[in-house]
Amino acid sequence: MKKVIQDAEKVTAKLAAEVKEEAPKVAEKAAKAAEKTVKAAGKTVKEAARKAETAKTEAKKAVATAAAKAPAKRGMKETVYLQFLGKEINKDDVMKKVKEVWTKQMKQKVGDMHTVALYLKPEENMAYFVINGDVTGSVTLD
């Protein structure tokens, strides 16, 4: 039994020596592989950052171009009057009535009005409206 133990110890020592000898080589290979991976990742990150910077620059140019093409707001107040058969109808007064119908009768919020189309029919003394493309109604022009 002693001989088996001695033989096992010898084999174990031999294997330990081989592992000791090979471990630095394996570690060096692993380090080189890790270094290559880090370099490749660094290139990928740098490329992504460069592309992002290019996209940012292009977006800024697009915004500047759109801003240059957009008409400048001059703070001008617009007033529209319709005069018909001795009556004078103000667009602002009609819009005020439309907003009242929208909020009080239809129980909606003024902020939910995105588009309003007004159709003035002075011969009927009515203004017809379409809100947000699908809600219709009418108000009197008095």
Buried (B, 14 or more C-beta within 10 A) or exposed (E): EEEEEEEEEEEEEEEEEEEEEEEEEEEEEEEEEEEEEEEEEEEEEEEEEEEEEEEEEEEEEEEEEEEEEEEEEEEEEEEEEBEEEEEEBEBEBBBEBBBEBBBEEEEBEEEEBEEBEBEBEBEEBEBBBBBEEEBEBBBEBE
